[in-house]
Amino acid sequence: MDKVIVGIGEILWDVFPNGKVLGGAPANFAYHVSQFGYKGYAASAIGNDDAGKEIMALLAERKLNNCIQTTTYPTGTVNISLDYEGIPQYEICENVAWDNIPFTPQLEKLALTAQAVCFGSLAQRSAVSRQTIRQFLNLVPIAAWKVFDINLRQHFYSADIIEQSLQLSHILKINEDEVKIIADIFAVNADNETDICKTLIEKYKLKMVVLTMGIHGSYVVTPSEISFMPTPVVNVVDTVGAGDSFTAAFVASLLNGKPIPIAHANAVEVSAYVCTRKGAMPELPVSMKSKLNT
């Protein structure tokens, strides 16, 4: 396949009590779409430090394409602790390299070839990266999917950033906590989560909203249909990166011409598997990769 799919935004080290793993939602997304045979690219920035060099070495080892600039800011880190259910709690360091992603000729060239791009709110907390991400989105081909994986973290978002991102998007990916926050921010009066999704679709002319509800299942809501899938019962090691793998599998399936219910089922299967492995970027079984690459 020659389809270029880009995750743009943060790349960093997720630092657990017993070690660190490569992370950042856009990078996780790019890694997983690469497992399905697409040209996944991580677009971000690192520091001129050992942590940044380790990231580049690991990307090379995993054969993940990238458009990553080296800056004078330190490479990003997130300190992660897990609660008794395996749910991650985050401490996100500020004023790091991915807050200062420069818009370069290489990034411009990548944008012009992209058939899908995934971005979030976190990397838009700084003006530099926010401007770069929006320049990128404005340059992708008109037929490309623009996926806003909202990814609300701590206080690193605002109503303006969210609204402007929604206006630039085709697909919104959101979880059960985030959908309630968005409903409060934009004063959405609805009886349930799927009605909130329908309101957002209508207001922002979205193609669809992907809503994950943890153990309570997930929905894909479009203007004309709702797909629901239960969450498989698995032995959860941690849930870091599960949502990113869900988004990657869903987008890869759409680009491969799969109807929404099949794309949704593929996403559920992949994210459930990721929950059974440590870290955000486990290698998927060959049978699972093949299913999304046919």
C-alpha positions in Angstrom: 0.0 0.0 0.0 1.2 3.5 -0.7 -1.4 5.4 1.3 0.3 7.9 3.6 -1.4 8.3 7.1 0.1 10.9 9.5 -0.2 11.3 13.3 0.9 14.8 14.1 1.6 16.1 17.6 3.3 14.8 20.7 6.0 12.2 20.7 7.5 11.4 24.1 8.5 8.9 26.7 5.8 7.4 28.9 7.7 6.9 32.2 6.2 4.1 34.4 7.4 3.2 37.9 9.4 0.3 36.4 10.7 1.8 33.1 9.8 3.9 30.1 8.2 3.2 26.8 7.8 5.3 23.6 4.4 7.1 23.5 2.4 10.1 22.5 -1.1 9.5 20.9 -0.1 10.6 17.3 3.0 8.4 17.3 1.0 5.5 18.7 -1.6 6.0 16.0 1.1 6.2 13.3 2.8 3.0 14.6 -0.4 1.0 14.5 -1.5 2.1 11.0 2.0 1.0 9.9 1.2 -2.4 11.2 -1.7 -2.6 8.8 0.5 -2.0 5.7 0.1 1.7 5.3 2.8 4.3 5.3 2.3 5.7 8.8 4.3 8.8 9.7 4.9 10.3 13.1 5.3 14.1 12.8 6.6 15.8 15.9 9.8 17.2 17.5 12.4 16.0 19.9 15.3 17.6 21.9 19.0 17.4 21.1 19.4 15.1 24.0 19.8 11.4 24.9 16.1 10.9 25.2 15.5 12.3 21.7 18.3 10.1 20.3 16.7 7.1 21.9 13.4 7.9 20.3 14.9 8.1 16.8 16.8 4.8 17.4 13.6 3.1 18.5 11.6 4.5 15.5 14.3 3.1 13.2 14.1 -0.2 15.0 10.4 -0.3 14.5 10.7 0.9 10.9 8.2 3.8 11.6 8.4 6.6 9.1 8.8 10.0 10.6 9.0 13.7 10.0 10.6 14.7 13.4 12.6 17.8 13.9 15.3 18.3 16.5 14.9 21.4 18.6 16.6 23.2 21.5 13.9 22.1 23.9 14.0 18.9 25.9 12.4 15.7 24.6 8.9 15.3 26.1 8.2 12.9 29.0 5.0 11.9 30.8 5.1 10.3 34.2 2.4 7.6 34.4 1.0 5.7 37.3 -1.7 3.1 37.0 -4.6 2.7 39.4 -5.9 -0.6 40.7 -8.0 -1.1 37.5 -4.9 -0.4 35.2 -6.2 3.0 34.2 -3.4 5.5 33.6 -2.9 8.8 35.5 -0.7 11.3 33.7 1.8 14.0 34.7 2.7 15.8 31.5 5.9 17.9 31.4 5.6 21.3 29.8 7.7 23.5 27.5 9.2 20.5 25.7 10.1 19.8 22.1 6.7 18.7 20.9 5.3 22.0 22.2 7.6 23.6 19.6 7.1 21.7 16.4 8.4 23.8 13.5 6.6 23.9 10.1 9.3 22.8 7.6 9.4 22.1 3.9 9.5 18.4 4.8 6.3 18.7 6.8 4.7 20.6 3.9 5.6 17.9 1.5 4.2 15.2 3.8 0.9 17.1 4.2 0.4 17.3 0.4 0.6 13.5 0.2 -1.4 12.5 3.2 -4.7 10.5 2.8 -5.5 10.7 6.5 -4.2 12.7 9.4 -4.9 12.3 13.1 -4.3 15.1 15.6 -5.4 16.0 19.1 -5.8 18.9 21.5 -2.8 18.2 23.7 -0.1 19.3 21.2 -2.1 22.4 20.6 -1.5 23.7 24.1 1.3 25.8 22.7 1.0 28.5 20.0 3.9 27.1 17.9 2.7 23.5 17.6 -0.9 24.7 17.3 0.0 26.8 14.3 2.0 24.0 12.7 -0.8 21.5 13.1 -3.3 23.9 11.5 -1.0 24.7 8.6 -0.6 20.9 8.0 -4.4 20.3 8.1 -5.0 23.1 5.7 -2.6 21.6 3.2 -3.8 18.0 3.1 -5.7 16.9 0.0 -9.4 17.7 0.1 -10.3 14.0 0.1 -8.1 13.1 3.0 -9.7 12.1 6.3 -9.0 14.5 9.2 -9.4 12.8 12.5 -9.6 14.8 15.7 -8.7 12.4 18.5 -9.5 14.9 21.2 -7.4 13.4 24.0 -8.2 15.9 26.8 -5.5 15.9 29.4 -5.4 17.9 32.7 -5.9 21.6 31.9 -4.3 21.5 28.5 -7.3 22.5 26.4 -9.8 25.3 25.8 -13.1 25.8 24.2 -11.6 27.8 21.4 -9.0 25.1 20.6 -11.6 22.4 20.6 -14.1 24.3 18.5 -11.6 25.3 15.9 -10.3 21.7 15.7 -13.9 20.4 15.2 -14.4 22.8 12.4 -11.3 21.4 10.7 -12.3 17.7 11.1 -14.3 14.9 9.5 -14.1 12.4 12.4 -14.2 13.1 16.1 -12.8 10.4 18.4 -13.8 10.8 22.0 -14.2 8.8 25.2 -16.9 8.6 27.9 -15.3 11.2 30.1 -14.5 13.6 27.3 -18.0 13.6 25.8 -19.4 14.8 29.1 -16.8 17.6 29.3 -17.5 18.7 25.8 -21.3 18.7 26.5 -20.6 21.0 29.5 -18.3 23.3 27.5 -20.6 23.8 24.6 -23.9 23.6 26.7 -25.2 20.6 24.8 -28.6 19.6 26.2 -29.0 15.9 25.4 -30.4 12.8 27.1 -27.4 10.5 26.5 -23.9 10.3 25.0 -25.0 9.3 21.6 -27.4 12.3 21.4 -24.4 14.5 22.3 -22.6 12.9 19.4 -25.5 13.6 17.1 -25.6 17.3 18.2 -21.8 17.7 17.5 -22.2 16.0 14.1 -24.9 18.5 13.1 -23.2 21.6 14.6 -19.8 20.9 13.1 -20.8 19.0 9.9 -18.8 16.0 11.0 -18.9 12.7 9.0 -19.0 10.7 12.2 -18.1 10.5 15.9 -16.3 7.5 17.4 -17.2 7.2 21.1 -15.4 4.7 23.3 -17.0 3.9 26.7 -14.5 1.6 28.3 -16.1 -1.6 29.6 -19.5 -0.3 28.4 -18.7 -0.7 24.7 -18.2 1.8 21.9 -20.3 3.6 19.3 -19.7 5.0 15.8 -22.4 7.6 15.2 -23.0 9.1 11.8 -25.8 11.3 10.5 -27.8 8.2 9.4 -26.7 5.3 11.6 -25.3 4.1 14.9 -23.0 1.2 15.3 -22.5 -0.3 18.8 -20.0 -3.0 19.8 -19.5 -4.4 23.3 -16.1 -4.4 24.8 -14.5 -7.8 25.0 -13.5 -9.2 28.4 -9.7 -9.5 28.4 -6.9 -9.7 31.0 -6.0 -6.0 31.1 -2.3 -5.2 31.7 -2.7 -1.5 31.0 -4.9 0.6 28.8 -2.2 3.1 27.6 -2.5 3.4 23.8 -5.6 1.3 23.5 -7.6 4.3 22.2 -4.9 5.2 19.7 -4.9 1.6 18.4 -8.7 1.7 18.1 -8.5 4.9 16.0 -5.7 3.5 13.9 -7.6 0.3 13.1 -10.8 2.1 12.4 -9.2 4.6 10.0 -7.1 1.9 8.3 -10.3 -0.1 7.7 -12.1 2.9 6.3 -9.3 3.6 3.9 -9.4 -0.1 2.9 -13.1 0.3 1.9 -14.6 -1.5 4.8 -18.2 -0.5 5.9 -18.5 1.2 9.3 -19.7 -1.9 11.2 -16.7 -3.9 10.0 -14.3 -1.1 10.6 -15.8 -0.7 14.1 -15.4 -4.5 14.8 -11.7 -4.4 13.7 -11.0 -1.4 16.0 -12.6 -3.2 19.0 -10.6 -6.3 18.4 -7.3 -4.5 18.0 -7.7 -2.2 21.1 -8.7 -5.2 23.2 -5.5 -6.9 22.3 -3.4 -3.8 23.1 -5.0 -3.8 26.6 -3.4 -7.2 27.2 0.1 -5.9 26.5 2.4 -3.5 28.3 2.8 0.0 26.8 1.2 1.7 23.8 3.0 0.1 20.9 2.9 -3.7 21.1 3.3 -5.7 17.9 0.0 -7.2 16.8 -0.4 -10.8 15.8 0.1 -11.5 12.1 -3.5 -12.7 11.8 -4.8 -9.4 13.1 -2.5 -7.4 10.8 -3.7 -9.4 7.8 -7.3 -8.8 8.6 -6.9 -5.1 8.2 -4.6 -5.4 5.2 -6.9 -7.2 2.9 
